[in-house]
């Protein structure tokens, strides 16, 4: 696994060899994810392009650090963009009206902000206790309380509900204490 900075530098300098390597390594997983989630090949290509553009824009504006592998970071960015696209499509169908899509720049800014908020949330989730982190990860992945109780060896679902409530409050406190919360909330 290569250092994430190798890929970031390659994107920043528009190094064709590095960009091709990113496509070869990551795109097949993105394509599989999009196809498994109501998408087409063209959707996967669009999402992948948008995610790369998002990363390149962020790098150009300010430096940022990837704490996981570049491949994992890019996959999460693509996953978030695809989910956002699915939600947008659902709203268009639900409202049964045509809505103006908005400018590309606004769309890019929104996706970057969404990614920054997601990264902030993940960072704060890592700061809560190990037990809370395990419970909340399962809860956020929509695991039933009964299964959480079994996996983490709790006596009952009601004990898990109480722990989830306390852990969510602790996570909320941790998030609100950080000065970046207000900045990300107001944007």
GROMACS elastic network, one bead per residue, 0.5 to 0.9 nm:
[ bonds ]
;  ai    aj funct       b0    kb
    1     4     6  0.87376   500
    1    69     6  0.73972   500
    1    70     6  0.89630   500
    2     5     6  0.83197   500
    2     6     6  0.68792   500
    2     7     6  0.81545   500
    2    69     6  0.77219   500
    2    70     6  0.81141   500
    3     6     6  0.55371   500
    3     7     6  0.75186   500
    3    69     6  0.72863   500
    3    70     6  0.76073   500
    4     7     6  0.55160   500
    4     8     6  0.63502   500
    4     9     6  0.86701   500
    4    65     6  0.84513   500
    4    66     6  0.65503   500
    4    67     6  0.83722   500
    4    68     6  0.78362   500
    4    69     6  0.59005   500
    4    71     6  0.82095   500
    5     9     6  0.57683   500
    5    10     6  0.81869   500
    5    65     6  0.83267   500
    5    66     6  0.81422   500
    5    70     6  0.81491   500
    6     9     6  0.53651   500
    6    10     6  0.61476   500
    6    11     6  0.87591   500
    6    18     6  0.81573   500
    6    70     6  0.89704   500
    7    11     6  0.61404   500
    7    12     6  0.84803   500
    7    18     6  0.64340   500
    7    19     6  0.77938   500
    7    21     6  0.88914   500
    7    22     6  0.75657   500
    7    70     6  0.70580   500
    8    11     6  0.51429   500
    8    12     6  0.60611   500
    8    13     6  0.86113   500
    8    55     6  0.80222   500
    8    56     6  0.77841   500
    8    59     6  0.75336   500
    8    70     6  0.82182   500
    9    13     6  0.60888   500
    9    14     6  0.82340   500
    9    15     6  0.82578   500
    9    18     6  0.88848   500
    9    59     6  0.89044   500
   10    13     6  0.52745   500
   10    14     6  0.57457   500
   10    16     6  0.78177   500
   10    17     6  0.81106   500
   10    18     6  0.54093   500
   10    19     6  0.68403   500
   11    15     6  0.63102   500
   11    16     6  0.84812   500
   11    18     6  0.72946   500
   11    19     6  0.65819   500
   11    52     6  0.81100   500
   11    55     6  0.82481   500
   11    56     6  0.62169   500
   11    59     6  0.86795   500
   12    15     6  0.78056   500
   12    56     6  0.62206   500
   12    57     6  0.89479   500
   12    59     6  0.69017   500
   12    60     6  0.72502   500
   13    16     6  0.89014   500
   14    17     6  0.88462   500
   14    18     6  0.80632   500
   14    19     6  0.72919   500
   15    18     6  0.54642   500
   15    19     6  0.62498   500
   15    20     6  0.86815   500
   16    19     6  0.50274   500
   16    20     6  0.60008   500
   16    21     6  0.84698   500
   17    20     6  0.52030   500
   17    21     6  0.62116   500
   17    22     6  0.87499   500
   18    22     6  0.62271   500
   18    23     6  0.86945   500
   19    22     6  0.50417   500
   19    23     6  0.63232   500
   19    24     6  0.86972   500
   20    23     6  0.50533   500
   20    24     6  0.61686   500
   20    25     6  0.86004   500
   21    24     6  0.50641   500
   21    25     6  0.60396   500
   21    26     6  0.83669   500
   22    25     6  0.52371   500
   22    26     6  0.57401   500
   22    27     6  0.73508   500
   22    71     6  0.78783   500
   23    26     6  0.55653   500
   23    27     6  0.50097   500
   23    28     6  0.78797   500
   23    48     6  0.87108   500
   24    27     6  0.61471   500
   24    28     6  0.71523   500
   25    28     6  0.70306   500
   25    29     6  0.80998   500
   25    71     6  0.76093   500
   26    29     6  0.56413   500
   26    30     6  0.65381   500
   26    31     6  0.88252   500
   26    48     6  0.89619   500
   26    71     6  0.60585   500
   26    72     6  0.86339   500
   26    74     6  0.76933   500
   26    75     6  0.72307   500
   27    31     6  0.59577   500
   27    32     6  0.84845   500
   27    44     6  0.80878   500
   27    45     6  0.80311   500
   27    48     6  0.70011   500
   27    75     6  0.86568   500
   28    31     6  0.50780   500
   28    32     6  0.61444   500
   28    33     6  0.86330   500
   29    32     6  0.50875   500
   29    33     6  0.61615   500
   29    34     6  0.86640   500
   29    75     6  0.76618   500
   30    33     6  0.50721   500
   30    34     6  0.61320   500
   30    35     6  0.84747   500
   30    44     6  0.63302   500
   30    45     6  0.85009   500
   30    47     6  0.83389   500
   30    48     6  0.71641   500
   30    75     6  0.64947   500
   30    78     6  0.69192   500
   30    79     6  0.76643   500
   31    34     6  0.52504   500
   31    35     6  0.60184   500
   31    36     6  0.84663   500
   31    39     6  0.86928   500
   31    40     6  0.81526   500
   31    41     6  0.65027   500
   31    43     6  0.83512   500
   31    44     6  0.50291   500
   31    45     6  0.74532   500
   31    48     6  0.85598   500
   32    35     6  0.52137   500
   32    36     6  0.60731   500
   32    37     6  0.86054   500
   32    41     6  0.89953   500
   32    44     6  0.83227   500
   33    36     6  0.51771   500
   33    37     6  0.62474   500
   33    39     6  0.85280   500
   33    44     6  0.82395   500
   33    79     6  0.77198   500
   34    37     6  0.50061   500
   34    38     6  0.66181   500
   34    40     6  0.68384   500
   34    41     6  0.78186   500
   34    43     6  0.71486   500
   34    44     6  0.56407   500
   34    47     6  0.87314   500
   34    79     6  0.80426   500
   34    82     6  0.71044   500
   35    38     6  0.58876   500
   35    40     6  0.55521   500
   35    41     6  0.69910   500
   35    43     6  0.84838   500
   35    44     6  0.75345   500
   36    39     6  0.70410   500
   37    40     6  0.89965   500
   37    82     6  0.86765   500
   37    83     6  0.88274   500
   37    86     6  0.88258   500
   38    86     6  0.82637   500
   39    42     6  0.80982   500
   39    43     6  0.58373   500
   39    44     6  0.70970   500
   39    82     6  0.86729   500
   39    86     6  0.87964   500
   40    43     6  0.51243   500
   40    44     6  0.64520   500
   40    45     6  0.87957   500
   41    44     6  0.51476   500
   41    45     6  0.63079   500
   41    46     6  0.87164   500
   42    45     6  0.50426   500
   42    46     6  0.61558   500
   42    47     6  0.86164   500
   43    46     6  0.50770   500
   43    47     6  0.61146   500
   43    48     6  0.84804   500
   43    82     6  0.82505   500
   44    47     6  0.51880   500
   44    48     6  0.60384   500
   44    49     6  0.85442   500
   44    78     6  0.85546   500
   44    82     6  0.81836   500
   45    48     6  0.51285   500
   45    49     6  0.61246   500
   45    50     6  0.85918   500
   46    49     6  0.51415   500
   46    50     6  0.61067   500
   46    51     6  0.85825   500
   47    50     6  0.50930   500
   47    51     6  0.61116   500
   47    52     6  0.86240   500
   47    77     6  0.89352   500
   47    78     6  0.58193   500
   47    79     6  0.83665   500
   47    81     6  0.63850   500
   47    82     6  0.63573   500
   47    85     6  0.88297   500
   48    51     6  0.51859   500
   48    52     6  0.62558   500
   48    53     6  0.85841   500
   48    74     6  0.83750   500
   48    75     6  0.87331   500
   48    77     6  0.87747   500
   48    78     6  0.60545   500
   48    81     6  0.88879   500
   49    52     6  0.51924   500
   49    53     6  0.60850   500
   49    54     6  0.84721   500
   49    78     6  0.89907   500
   50    53     6  0.50019   500
   50    54     6  0.59497   500
   50    55     6  0.86139   500
   50    78     6  0.79566   500
   50    81     6  0.80088   500
   50   108     6  0.76731   500
   50   111     6  0.88381   500
   51    55     6  0.62339   500
   51    56     6  0.85806   500
   51    74     6  0.68617   500
   51    75     6  0.87395   500
   51    77     6  0.59715   500
   51    78     6  0.56721   500
   51    81     6  0.74105   500
   51   111     6  0.85691   500
   51   112     6  0.89289   500
   52    55     6  0.51444   500
   52    56     6  0.61131   500
   52    57     6  0.85123   500
   52    74     6  0.76657   500
   52    77     6  0.88856   500
   52    78     6  0.88119   500
   53    56     6  0.50063   500
   53    57     6  0.59813   500
   53    58     6  0.84939   500
   53   108     6  0.81748   500
   54    57     6  0.51599   500
   54    58     6  0.61804   500
   54    59     6  0.86409   500
   54    77     6  0.86961   500
   54   108     6  0.64849   500
   54   109     6  0.82175   500
   54   111     6  0.73489   500
   54   112     6  0.60711   500
   55    58     6  0.51033   500
   55    59     6  0.61364   500
   55    60     6  0.85864   500
   55    74     6  0.83702   500
   55    77     6  0.88608   500
   55   112     6  0.80801   500
   56    59     6  0.51355   500
   56    60     6  0.61782   500
   56    61     6  0.87067   500
   57    60     6  0.50825   500
   57    61     6  0.62153   500
   57    62     6  0.86173   500
   57   108     6  0.87254   500
   57   112     6  0.85508   500
   58    61     6  0.51721   500
   58    62     6  0.59829   500
   58    63     6  0.72670   500
   58    64     6  0.76147   500
   58   112     6  0.74123   500
   59    62     6  0.54072   500
   59    63     6  0.53799   500
   59    64     6  0.67931   500
   60    63     6  0.74859   500
   66    69     6  0.71083   500
   66    70     6  0.68338   500
   66    73     6  0.70839   500
   67    70     6  0.84832   500
   67    73     6  0.84056   500
   68    71     6  0.82447   500
   68    72     6  0.64970   500
   68    73     6  0.65028   500
   69    72     6  0.52505   500
   69    73     6  0.62692   500
   69    74     6  0.86624   500
   70    73     6  0.50153   500
   70    74     6  0.60651   500
   70    75     6  0.84608   500
   71    74     6  0.52159   500
   71    75     6  0.60879   500
   71    76     6  0.86988   500
   72    75     6  0.50324   500
   72    76     6  0.62242   500
   72    77     6  0.86018   500
   73    76     6  0.52924   500
   73    77     6  0.62407   500
   73    78     6  0.86906   500
   74    77     6  0.50170   500
   74    78     6  0.61266   500
   74    79     6  0.84884   500
   75    78     6  0.51109   500
   75    79     6  0.60180   500
   75    80     6  0.85823   500
   76    80     6  0.60762   500
   76    81     6  0.85138   500
   76   115     6  0.87822   500
   77    80     6  0.52350   500
   77    81     6  0.62275   500
   77    82     6  0.86705   500
   77   111     6  0.87648   500
   77   115     6  0.66076   500
   78    81     6  0.50418   500
   78    82     6  0.60693   500
   78    83     6  0.85641   500
   79    82     6  0.51570   500
   79    83     6  0.61746   500
   79    84     6  0.85292   500
   80    83     6  0.51812   500
   80    84     6  0.61127   500
   80    85     6  0.86023   500
   80   111     6  0.84402   500
   80   114     6  0.82561   500
   80   115     6  0.75810   500
   80   118     6  0.89023   500
   81    84     6  0.50508   500
   81    85     6  0.61764   500
   81    86     6  0.87062   500
   81   111     6  0.69283   500
   81   114     6  0.89489   500
   81   115     6  0.87947   500
   82    86     6  0.61839   500
   82    87     6  0.85972   500
   83    86     6  0.50434   500
   83    87     6  0.61830   500
   83    88     6  0.85670   500
   84    87     6  0.51016   500
   84    88     6  0.61762   500
   84    89     6  0.86582   500
   84   111     6  0.86653   500
   85    88     6  0.50078   500
   85    89     6  0.61741   500
   85    90     6  0.85643   500
   86    89     6  0.50726   500
   86    90     6  0.61220   500
   86    91     6  0.86446   500
   87    90     6  0.50051   500
   87    91     6  0.62100   500
   87    92     6  0.86557   500
   88    91     6  0.51423   500
   88    92     6  0.62613   500
   88    93     6  0.87046   500
   89    92     6  0.50840   500
   89    93     6  0.62188   500
   89    94     6  0.84610   500
   90    93     6  0.51430   500
   90    94     6  0.58931   500
   90    95     6  0.84561   500
   91    95     6  0.58926   500
   91    96     6  0.81397   500
   92    95     6  0.53635   500
   92    96     6  0.59024   500
   92    97     6  0.63223   500
   92    98     6  0.66881   500
   92    99     6  0.70012   500
   93    97     6  0.73652   500
   93    98     6  0.88245   500
   94    97     6  0.82068   500
   95    98     6  0.82465   500
   98   101     6  0.88725   500
   99   102     6  0.87211   500
  100   103     6  0.89684   500
  101   104     6  0.85548   500
  101   107     6  0.86097   500
  102   105     6  0.84488   500
  102   106     6  0.67637   500
  102   107     6  0.69766   500
  103   106     6  0.53065   500
  103   107     6  0.62901   500
  103   108     6  0.86744   500
  104   108     6  0.60486   500
  104   109     6  0.85396   500
  105   108     6  0.50839   500
  105   109     6  0.61112   500
  105   110     6  0.85420   500
  106   109     6  0.50775   500
  106   110     6  0.60954   500
  106   111     6  0.86200   500
  107   110     6  0.51330   500
  107   111     6  0.62336   500
  107   112     6  0.86594   500
  108   111     6  0.51735   500
  108   112     6  0.61784   500
  108   113     6  0.85933   500
  109   112     6  0.51536   500
  109   113     6  0.61425   500
  109   114     6  0.85438   500
  110   113     6  0.51079   500
  110   114     6  0.60592   500
  110   115     6  0.85757   500
  111   115     6  0.61243   500
  111   116     6  0.85987   500
  112   115     6  0.50763   500
  112   116     6  0.61861   500
  112   117     6  0.86233   500
  113   116     6  0.50362   500
  113   117     6  0.61567   500
  113   118     6  0.85729   500
  113   184     6  0.75676   500
  113   187     6  0.78095   500
  114   117     6  0.51164   500
  114   118     6  0.61866   500
  114   119     6  0.86818   500
  115   118     6  0.50054   500
  115   119     6  0.61750   500
  115   120     6  0.85593   500
  116   119     6  0.50933   500
  116   120     6  0.60992   500
  116   121     6  0.85664   500
  116   184     6  0.79653   500
  117   120     6  0.50165   500
  117   121     6  0.61208   500
  117   122     6  0.86133   500
  117   181     6  0.86849   500
  117   184     6  0.65404   500
  117   185     6  0.84973   500
  118   121     6  0.50821   500
  118   122     6  0.61861   500
  118   123     6  0.85893   500
  119   122     6  0.50692   500
  119   123     6  0.60960   500
  119   124     6  0.86459   500
  120   123     6  0.50857   500
  120   124     6  0.62652   500
  120   125     6  0.86094   500
  120   175     6  0.83015   500
  120   180     6  0.83387   500
  120   181     6  0.82813   500
  120   184     6  0.88893   500
  121   124     6  0.51832   500
  121   125     6  0.61086   500
  121   126     6  0.87176   500
  121   175     6  0.74228   500
  122   125     6  0.50053   500
  122   126     6  0.63599   500
  122   127     6  0.89214   500
  123   126     6  0.52776   500
  123   127     6  0.67692   500
  124   127     6  0.50637   500
  124   128     6  0.69881   500
  124   171     6  0.69362   500
  124   172     6  0.89063   500
  124   174     6  0.65409   500
  124   175     6  0.61041   500
  124   178     6  0.89928   500
  125   128     6  0.57315   500
  125   129     6  0.87682   500
  125   132     6  0.86764   500
  125   133     6  0.63137   500
  125   136     6  0.83024   500
  125   137     6  0.85868   500
  125   171     6  0.65280   500
  125   174     6  0.85708   500
  125   175     6  0.86575   500
  126   129     6  0.78700   500
  126   130     6  0.81278   500
  126   133     6  0.67642   500
  127   130     6  0.84991   500
  127   133     6  0.82600   500
  127   171     6  0.82343   500
  127   174     6  0.77790   500
  128   131     6  0.82187   500
  128   132     6  0.62469   500
  128   133     6  0.60804   500
  128   167     6  0.79670   500
  128   170     6  0.72165   500
  128   171     6  0.64159   500
  128   174     6  0.77257   500
  129   132     6  0.52687   500
  129   133     6  0.60613   500
  129   134     6  0.86883   500
  129   167     6  0.86946   500
  130   133     6  0.50372   500
  130   134     6  0.62588   500
  130   135     6  0.87241   500
  131   134     6  0.52515   500
  131   135     6  0.63095   500
  131   136     6  0.86017   500
  131   152     6  0.88590   500
  131   167     6  0.87977   500
  132   135     6  0.51317   500
  132   136     6  0.59186   500
  132   137     6  0.83748   500
  132   163     6  0.75845   500
  132   164     6  0.75375   500
  132   166     6  0.84956   500
  132   167     6  0.53317   500
  132   168     6  0.82344   500
  132   170     6  0.85832   500
  132   171     6  0.86213   500
  133   136     6  0.52352   500
  133   137     6  0.59855   500
  133   138     6  0.86021   500
  133   167     6  0.79862   500
  134   137     6  0.53324   500
  134   138     6  0.64054   500
  134   139     6  0.86314   500
  134   152     6  0.83375   500
  135   138     6  0.53611   500
  135   139     6  0.61019   500
  135   140     6  0.86431   500
  135   148     6  0.71123   500
  135   152     6  0.79514   500
  135   160     6  0.79878   500
  135   163     6  0.76934   500
  135   164     6  0.65420   500
  135   167     6  0.79235   500
  136   140     6  0.58541   500
  136   141     6  0.83027   500
  136   164     6  0.64881   500
  136   167     6  0.70795   500
  136   168     6  0.73092   500
  137   140     6  0.52189   500
  137   141     6  0.61699   500
  137   142     6  0.87582   500
  137   143     6  0.88932   500
  138   141     6  0.50593   500
  138   142     6  0.64779   500
  138   143     6  0.54057   500
  138   144     6  0.83587   500
  138   145     6  0.89093   500
  138   148     6  0.68542   500
  139   142     6  0.50895   500
  139   143     6  0.54880   500
  139   144     6  0.74677   500
  139   145     6  0.76952   500
  139   148     6  0.78907   500
  139   164     6  0.74670   500
  140   143     6  0.74689   500
  142   145     6  0.87999   500
  143   146     6  0.83448   500
  143   147     6  0.66310   500
  143   148     6  0.66850   500
  144   147     6  0.53671   500
  144   148     6  0.64114   500
  144   149     6  0.87533   500
  144   157     6  0.88527   500
  145   148     6  0.50113   500
  145   149     6  0.61171   500
  145   150     6  0.86487   500
  145   156     6  0.84846   500
  145   157     6  0.53215   500
  145   158     6  0.81149   500
  145   160     6  0.63051   500
  145   161     6  0.70066   500
  146   149     6  0.51123   500
  146   150     6  0.63505   500
  146   151     6  0.87468   500
  146   156     6  0.72196   500
  146   157     6  0.52925   500
  146   160     6  0.81616   500
  147   150     6  0.50288   500
  147   151     6  0.60729   500
  147   152     6  0.84660   500
  147   157     6  0.85346   500
  148   151     6  0.51413   500
  148   152     6  0.59028   500
  148   153     6  0.79579   500
  148   154     6  0.78802   500
  148   157     6  0.79462   500
  148   160     6  0.71501   500
  149   152     6  0.54215   500
  149   153     6  0.54917   500
  149   155     6  0.66941   500
  149   156     6  0.60664   500
  149   157     6  0.59893   500
  149   159     6  0.80082   500
  149   160     6  0.61369   500
  150   153     6  0.51072   500
  150   154     6  0.64822   500
  150   155     6  0.82327   500
  150   156     6  0.84421   500
  151   154     6  0.80032   500
  153   156     6  0.88259   500
  154   157     6  0.76972   500
  154   159     6  0.68122   500
  154   160     6  0.68295   500
  155   158     6  0.84494   500
  155   159     6  0.67547   500
  155   160     6  0.83360   500
  156   159     6  0.53821   500
  156   160     6  0.66536   500
  156   161     6  0.88819   500
  157   160     6  0.50237   500
  157   161     6  0.61904   500
  157   162     6  0.87121   500
  158   162     6  0.62493   500
  158   163     6  0.86207   500
  159   162     6  0.51491   500
  159   163     6  0.62365   500
  159   164     6  0.86199   500
  160   163     6  0.50022   500
  160   164     6  0.60170   500
  160   165     6  0.85034   500
  161   164     6  0.50975   500
  161   165     6  0.61601   500
  161   166     6  0.86749   500
  162   165     6  0.51184   500
  162   166     6  0.62325   500
  162   167     6  0.85312   500
  163   166     6  0.50996   500
  163   167     6  0.58876   500
  163   168     6  0.83585   500
  164   167     6  0.50702   500
  164   168     6  0.59022   500
  164   169     6  0.84616   500
  165   168     6  0.52457   500
  165   169     6  0.62827   500
  165   170     6  0.87096   500
  166   169     6  0.51369   500
  166   170     6  0.62120   500
  166   171     6  0.86786   500
  167   171     6  0.60782   500
  167   172     6  0.84615   500
  168   171     6  0.50347   500
  168   172     6  0.60436   500
  168   173     6  0.85713   500
  169   173     6  0.61712   500
  169   174     6  0.86197   500
  170   173     6  0.51069   500
  170   174     6  0.62302   500
  170   175     6  0.86612   500
  171   174     6  0.50423   500
  171   175     6  0.61524   500
  171   176     6  0.86136   500
  172   175     6  0.51076   500
  172   176     6  0.61046   500
  172   177     6  0.85896   500
  173   176     6  0.51935   500
  173   177     6  0.61359   500
  173   178     6  0.89284   500
  174   177     6  0.53569   500
  174   178     6  0.68474   500
  175   178     6  0.56424   500
  175   179     6  0.87227   500
  175   180     6  0.85963   500
  175   181     6  0.63584   500
  176   179     6  0.75318   500
  176   180     6  0.85409   500
  176   181     6  0.58424   500
  176   182     6  0.76857   500
  177   180     6  0.86943   500
  177   181     6  0.75787   500
  178   181     6  0.56456   500
  178   182     6  0.80445   500
  179   182     6  0.61191   500
  179   183     6  0.72442   500
  180   183     6  0.51102   500
  180   184     6  0.60938   500
  180   185     6  0.83771   500
  181   184     6  0.52805   500
  181   185     6  0.58863   500
  181   186     6  0.85199   500
  182   185     6  0.50337   500
  182   186     6  0.60595   500
  182   187     6  0.86771   500
  183   186     6  0.54258   500
  183   187     6  0.64303   500
  184   187     6  0.54690   500
